């Protein structure tokens, strides 16, 4: 088995617990109405366009023009975005710290708005553990586009076959795997810990 020379983490859903429902469950208490808002008015596909560099102000204006009856709720999506951050995923952060302690090179590859990522930078000190970060909104590229994986590898001199990529999105995992990366589809910190132990990167506690 080829040795693992570096590990690349996704951020949201793996190390950082982000979910629009953390905000909107207070603003839209009726469950069906909440589901409709997050699937029809401000869906994830809309948010991903901002992750791929689109300016937040432009996106908000466009959405309000389409759904003027929901103007205040749409404005809250980015106006109160920090309330969608629950905090770190403690179990995964502990694994990150343990890997950092071994000296293994660590990197991050995340779909995230360039306008919002500085908030996470200030809030989550463990981001300093990474030797490099590739943030979609800063690059104008977004997972699962193979181009962003190529950019990551070229910028930091990574060999795909020697790099473990960890992400909670199956499409991103599939894209990385197709390019030759070793991959782990993240579901829980426990299953990740078991995988890291199986690969000989950490002892299984």
Steps between C-alpha positions, in 0.01 A plus 500: 500500500630844405593706802297805595722808481234769560138538612249746356189592700174653388382754757122542515334181621833343593679742733245783523131442570316732259130476419250770392242331719682618811387852408174442317339267752463814714373714212265243342372274780256302282698199365336477157543873439864475608560213258338694215710808569826306499412296190321763288591851619859466623611151392850362539552529125457879537744516789756302299512778241635729771749229598620523142578873531167670422468815719257464789335839444427412137359161594278646770360771271420246231324264740293777658393615152376145432330459839417849635253358755796330670737798490578511872558126521725504193700792638555303821676219313825692480415784736480248786716232342720454806197363686513202262833400654439272797870459572781250445438130453694413812577137421643584160697795632658263753606275211639802315704592804626145536604487136670837535695361792647229277642761263294375206433786254136614523302706249143620456286511187163661561205650315460832680422858406810719496298770676402270786811291552677772705229450765596135530869595503446723802275256682676166455861496612553144384508628141858601575590131502482490121809560292276629224134564428319514166170687535263481203384860517857626490579291193181528294486119495281267700491132588433259338663670198824306438676832436499591869659168592768554237561849640537359852747235388708736288514779758618276783688231308261221595499160333139384475579135571683599819234745622195416710198723426221521760159647411137449603363558148490181290537693172821662624635167619422341163673783314814466711501122464472530121818710507690236696471642852453268795164597646282472807129585489455668836197402706620501860818579687503141626501349151773744396707404804467134403607577143804699615599210724454250214732711287758512777476877540369492858461242771141386550386603845 
